[in-house]
Amino acid sequence: MLAHDSYPLLVPGLVIAGAGVGLCSPAVVEALRNVPAAARGQASGMVQTVRQLGGSLSVAALGAVYTAHGLDSAFASAAIVLALVSLGVLAVLPARGDPVADVHPVPG
């Protein structure tokens, strides 16, 4: 696959992807801390299921785009999907003065 592409083209995308995972992980941990103790196993299982599905589907989709249109198109497609998902997440987040912990308080 890399016969026609070079590592300098891949490194920026991989660095950004690694930074994104590193920035998302603390948010996921904090969200799981706010889940009631009785539902933490279910919540953790759902997080892992979505993570595995997202990874599998994105590799398959971006691999298909790469095969059909090249590396530039695959990176552009990934950037567009990231932008759309980011806008969706921002749309459903509570207002700035309304912390998530107050939406679903954990007893104790």
Backbone as CSV, one residue per row, in Angstrom:
resi,resn,N_x,N_y,N_z,CA_x,CA_y,CA_z,C_x,C_y,C_z
1,MET,0.823,-1.189,0.000,0.000,0.000,0.000,0.864,1.248,0.000
2,LEU,2.004,1.213,0.647,2.847,2.394,0.730,3.825,2.520,-0.431
3,ALA,3.729,1.664,-1.413,4.663,1.723,-2.529,4.565,3.049,-3.273
4,HIS,3.371,3.630,-3.325,3.175,4.874,-4.065,3.079,6.090,-3.150
5,ASP,3.051,5.892,-1.870,2.939,6.983,-0.909,4.155,6.961,0.011
6,SER,4.424,8.084,0.633,5.614,8.155,1.472,5.236,8.379,2.931
7,TYR,6.159,8.061,3.806,5.923,8.263,5.230,5.710,9.729,5.593
8,PRO,6.407,10.678,4.977,6.127,12.078,5.320,4.670,12.483,5.088
9,LEU,3.986,11.813,4.161,2.562,12.099,3.971,1.713,11.475,5.077
10,LEU,2.152,10.375,5.624,1.370,9.674,6.633,1.564,10.227,8.041
11,VAL,2.761,10.684,8.355,3.089,11.077,9.724,2.166,12.171,10.286
12,PRO,1.866,13.259,9.553,0.995,14.286,10.152,-0.382,13.741,10.545
13,GLY,-0.970,12.935,9.685,-2.278,12.365,10.010,-2.233,11.432,11.206
14,LEU,-1.169,10.637,11.280,-1.045,9.716,12.408,-0.792,10.462,13.717
15,VAL,-0.032,11.541,13.660,0.207,12.348,14.862,-1.094,12.999,15.332
16,ILE,-1.859,13.539,14.398,-3.137,14.160,14.755,-4.100,13.121,15.318
17,ALA,-4.137,11.933,14.718,-5.015,10.872,15.222,-4.609,10.459,16.633
18,GLY,-3.320,10.324,16.873,-2.850,9.967,18.214,-3.184,11.032,19.241
19,ALA,-3.035,12.297,18.856,-3.381,13.386,19.767,-4.878,13.390,20.049
20,GLY,-5.678,13.101,19.032,-7.133,13.059,19.224,-7.553,11.981,20.206
21,VAL,-6.947,10.817,20.094,-7.252,9.729,21.034,-6.840,10.133,22.448
22,GLY,-5.669,10.746,22.558,-5.196,11.188,23.873,-6.075,12.257,24.495
23,LEU,-6.660,13.112,23.667,-7.544,14.157,24.194,-8.936,13.634,24.523
24,CYS,-9.377,12.597,23.834,-10.722,12.049,24.079,-10.773,11.114,25.278
25,SER,-9.699,10.421,25.545,-9.709,9.427,26.619,-10.084,10.001,27.986
26,PRO,-9.555,11.140,28.412,-9.962,11.672,29.715,-11.447,12.033,29.769
27,ALA,-12.002,12.489,28.656,-13.433,12.825,28.634,-14.286,11.576,28.811
28,VAL,-13.869,10.478,28.194,-14.608,9.220,28.335,-14.531,8.719,29.772
29,VAL,-13.364,8.786,30.369,-13.196,8.357,31.759,-14.064,9.211,32.677
30,GLU,-14.084,10.512,32.470,-14.900,11.399,33.302,-16.387,11.104,33.117
31,ALA,-16.795,10.842,31.892,-18.201,10.503,31.645,-18.573,9.207,32.355
32,LEU,-17.684,8.219,32.340,-17.973,6.957,33.021,-18.012,7.126,34.535
33,ARG,-17.271,8.083,35.061,-17.306,8.332,36.513,-18.661,8.877,36.952
34,ASN,-19.374,9.536,36.045,-20.666,10.128,36.381,-21.829,9.156,36.204
35,VAL,-21.544,7.924,35.808,-22.582,6.909,35.654,-22.800,6.244,37.007
36,PRO,-24.067,5.991,37.387,-24.318,5.286,38.648,-23.578,3.945,38.695
37,ALA,-23.146,3.558,39.886,-22.325,2.351,40.057,-22.992,1.111,39.470
38,ALA,-24.305,1.003,39.574,-25.001,-0.182,39.079,-24.960,-0.283,37.555
39,ALA,-24.745,0.821,36.865,-24.768,0.820,35.398,-23.385,0.997,34.776
40,ARG,-22.343,1.026,35.587,-21.003,1.275,35.043,-20.528,0.172,34.108
41,GLY,-20.854,-1.056,34.403,-20.466,-2.159,33.517,-21.119,-2.021,32.152
42,GLN,-22.407,-1.684,32.140,-23.108,-1.492,30.872,-22.543,-0.302,30.106
43,ALA,-22.278,0.787,30.816,-21.741,1.976,30.162,-20.358,1.703,29.580
44,SER,-19.520,1.019,30.328,-18.184,0.686,29.851,-18.256,-0.241,28.646
45,GLY,-19.157,-1.205,28.692,-19.343,-2.105,27.554,-19.807,-1.362,26.317
46,MET,-20.696,-0.389,26.498,-21.171,0.400,25.367,-20.047,1.245,24.775
47,VAL,-19.223,1.841,25.637,-18.087,2.631,25.156,-17.149,1.754,24.333
48,GLN,-16.839,0.572,24.841,-15.925,-0.317,24.116,-16.529,-0.806,22.803
49,THR,-17.836,-1.100,22.799,-18.504,-1.547,21.578,-18.471,-0.457,20.517
50,VAL,-18.805,0.758,20.907,-18.798,1.873,19.956,-17.379,2.146,19.463
51,ARG,-16.407,2.061,20.345,-15.006,2.277,19.949,-14.570,1.235,18.919
52,GLN,-14.891,-0.043,19.154,-14.497,-1.097,18.220,-15.231,-0.968,16.886
53,LEU,-16.530,-0.697,16.945,-17.300,-0.525,15.711,-16.800,0.667,14.907
54,GLY,-16.566,1.777,15.589,-16.075,2.970,14.903,-14.729,2.736,14.249
55,GLY,-13.838,2.069,14.964,-12.524,1.775,14.397,-12.620,0.852,13.196
56,SER,-13.413,-0.190,13.305,-13.545,-1.150,12.204,-14.184,-0.519,10.979
57,LEU,-15.270,0.202,11.189,-15.961,0.815,10.058,-15.133,1.917,9.413
58,SER,-14.417,2.685,10.225,-13.620,3.762,9.643,-12.433,3.215,8.853
59,VAL,-11.797,2.157,9.340,-10.696,1.554,8.584,-11.213,1.000,7.257
60,ALA,-12.358,0.344,7.291,-12.920,-0.207,6.055,-13.299,0.907,5.078
61,ALA,-13.969,1.944,5.569,-14.402,3.030,4.693,-13.218,3.810,4.130
62,LEU,-12.264,4.155,4.993,-11.115,4.913,4.512,-10.218,4.062,3.616
63,GLY,-10.159,2.777,3.864,-9.426,1.887,2.968,-10.052,1.852,1.581
64,ALA,-11.375,1.847,1.535,-12.067,1.865,0.242,-11.829,3.187,-0.480
65,VAL,-11.881,4.295,0.254,-11.622,5.603,-0.360,-10.176,5.669,-0.850
66,TYR,-9.244,5.174,-0.041,-7.828,5.170,-0.429,-7.613,4.366,-1.704
67,THR,-8.221,3.189,-1.765,-8.052,2.327,-2.937,-8.622,2.983,-4.195
68,ALA,-9.766,3.638,-4.045,-10.430,4.218,-5.208,-9.846,5.569,-5.622
69,HIS,-9.441,6.397,-4.626,-9.087,7.785,-4.951,-7.740,8.249,-4.434
70,GLY,-7.046,7.471,-3.634,-5.722,7.849,-3.154,-5.724,8.382,-1.734
71,LEU,-4.518,8.639,-1.247,-4.315,9.038,0.150,-4.891,10.412,0.466
72,ASP,-4.743,11.352,-0.460,-5.267,12.697,-0.211,-6.780,12.672,0.004
73,SER,-7.478,11.901,-0.800,-8.929,11.799,-0.652,-9.313,11.109,0.653
74,ALA,-8.534,10.110,1.056,-8.817,9.424,2.315,-8.654,10.371,3.496
75,PHE,-7.570,11.161,3.496,-7.378,12.139,4.576,-8.460,13.212,4.543
76,ALA,-8.840,13.668,3.357,-9.895,14.682,3.248,-11.223,14.122,3.756
77,SER,-11.524,12.884,3.412,-12.765,12.255,3.893,-12.761,12.137,5.412
78,ALA,-11.635,11.729,5.973,-11.538,11.616,7.426,-11.717,12.979,8.088
79,ALA,-11.146,14.024,7.504,-11.277,15.370,8.064,-12.719,15.854,8.008
80,ILE,-13.414,15.570,6.925,-14.815,15.981,6.799,-15.680,15.264,7.829
81,VAL,-15.476,13.958,7.970,-16.251,13.198,8.958,-15.957,13.708,10.364
82,LEU,-14.693,13.971,10.668,-14.323,14.503,11.978,-15.002,15.832,12.236
83,ALA,-15.025,16.714,11.250,-15.663,18.017,11.413,-17.160,17.866,11.666
84,LEU,-17.812,16.991,10.922,-19.253,16.790,11.111,-19.573,16.200,12.480
85,VAL,-18.793,15.217,12.899,-19.011,14.612,14.213,-18.741,15.629,15.321
86,SER,-17.702,16.438,15.164,-17.395,17.466,16.165,-18.533,18.464,16.291
87,LEU,-19.097,18.891,15.171,-20.238,19.814,15.216,-21.445,19.162,15.892
88,GLY,-21.656,17.879,15.608,-22.758,17.166,16.258,-22.582,17.076,17.761
89,VAL,-21.357,16.799,18.208,-21.078,16.722,19.645,-21.273,18.085,20.296
90,LEU,-20.785,19.132,19.659,-20.965,20.479,20.206,-22.435,20.866,20.289
91,ALA,-23.238,20.377,19.356,-24.664,20.701,19.360,-25.399,20.059,20.533
92,VAL,-24.944,18.900,21.001,-25.662,18.208,22.075,-25.068,18.448,23.455
93,LEU,-23.929,19.114,23.536,-23.347,19.411,24.844,-24.210,20.424,25.584
94,PRO,-24.247,20.340,26.906,-25.011,21.329,27.666,-24.368,22.708,27.555
95,ALA,-25.151,23.741,27.887,-24.647,25.115,27.848,-23.449,25.250,28.779
96,ARG,-22.629,26.250,28.529,-21.376,26.423,29.275,-21.591,26.515,30.792
97,GLY,-22.627,27.167,31.237,-22.866,27.320,32.664,-23.581,26.134,33.285
98,ASP,-23.836,25.101,32.514,-24.611,23.947,32.976,-23.737,22.696,32.892
99,PRO,-22.899,22.418,33.909,-21.993,21.270,33.836,-22.728,19.946,33.716
100,VAL,-22.074,18.997,33.096,-22.663,17.673,32.899,-22.987,17.009,34.231
101,ALA,-22.174,17.241,35.242,-22.406,16.618,36.547,-23.744,17.037,37.141
102,ASP,-24.234,18.235,36.806,-25.506,18.690,37.331,-26.691,18.115,36.547
103,VAL,-26.464,17.645,35.334,-27.536,17.068,34.538,-27.954,15.715,35.104
104,HIS,-26.989,14.893,35.472,-27.250,13.571,36.058,-26.418,13.410,37.312
105,PRO,-26.834,14.005,38.416,-26.003,13.912,39.618,-25.894,12.480,40.143
106,VAL,-24.722,12.155,40.612,-24.478,10.848,41.196,-24.687,10.967,42.700
107,PRO,-25.563,10.123,43.299,-25.794,10.224,44.742,-24.524,9.906,45.532
108,GLY,-24.381,10.587,46.637,-23.268,10.261,47.521,-22.258,11.306,47.499
